[in-house]
Amino acid sequence: MSLDIDSALSRVLDLVKVHNRWRRLESINLIASENVMSPLAEYVYLNDMEGRYAEGTLGNRYYQGTKYIDALEGLLTDIMRQLFHAKFVDVRPISGTIANTAVYAALTEPGDTILSIPITAGSHISHRANGAPGILRLKVMNLPWDNDEFNVDVDKSIKLIREVKPKIVILGSSVYLFPHPVRELLDAVHEVNAVLLHDSAHVLGLIAGKAFPNPLELGADIMTSSTHKTFPGPQGGIIFTNNEELFSKIQKAVFPGLTSNYHHHRYAATAVTAIEMMKFGEAYAKQIVENARTLAEELHALGFNVVAENKGFTRTHQVLVDVAKLGGGAKSAALLEEANIIVSKTALPWDKAFRGELSGLRLGVQEMTRFGMGKDEMKAIAEFMARVLIKGEDSGNVRKEVIEFRREFTMIKYGFHPKDVGVDIDLRILV
Ligand code: DSN
């Protein structure tokens, strides 16, 4: 059967439009790893650098025609150094996973051991044996986990580090409620000549806004991240360190090791976002943490089993709900999606494995905060969720109200508009 070109083309446009309308204007997005760029960042994101190459490092490129790309890469690097108080920054990794893989490739040999948080406690796939470490033939062991603290067990971890002498100890995770014990593990890590890597992907925007401790300032040897979660930039990766020797090895792993093109078109939008964080970051991060706490408290008051009540529920953008008694994570997330509330199911540390039925829902408030929502709106969201999951109300009915509710929050706060820099354009994505 041959494809009809005209209808395929209009189908492409339709799919973009319906997606944009649904996810940008009509849904409450609580996926903890996502966000939206500001109108100015989106405006500069589409640029000619998209189609260019600049292999190599600054001042040592393999192509001609890169002088403005070089200037922008240098500027972005300086901005990131200043914002995160790091001596050395590599902005070239195209994702957080590539950033992590570059660290492993630079600092380990096949057969070496690394330690990371258990997958059921929220470790990222790029910290685990079935992700990049497995491809590099590394042995991955779990850092001991304390369910009561909802955190790494410090004493048991120090013992394990001394026993197995890993090459890398990874803190930071995709489920991240409370700061991990960077300072507490550091002596043991250095005693065995290992490095402490903190993956800050989920909390980078909170670190920028000083609402979460900066792991580099606590002594982490390396910090990796993506640039599009609480830090609301375009998709990309980044590596920070204060150690020149480590940096030099990691740079070689980024290129020629793991990338050839660095997707330079994102540099401008990443730089705009970083400048926005310098200007609005503290207000943005403070509101995120307050909103997460309010959402957790309201869900708890409405009868949900919210994780870590004994610890005050959360110190980040995330809230975890144990929905095992409400049918489990997959079923609950699907019901909420029918009501235009978009969340991800997640394992909880007391689940047996990251397979089969997962008990949890992971909620993140960063995107809705960026659209201007505050504590009252968090209460409304908790109520919508209770109507669907606890009271068993029809999702379609709730969806109509969610669409109305969401229409009041379509302007992005804590960011710039092209008009702020003298560009008179009413920028809108295709809807
Ligand atoms: N898997 C993503 C998350 O949701 O946390 C991170 O890459």
Boltz pocket constraint, residues with backbone or C-beta under 6 A from the ligand:
constraints:
  - pocket:
      binder: B
      contacts: [[A, 32], [A, 33], [A, 124], [A, 174], [A, 175]]
      max_distance: 6.0
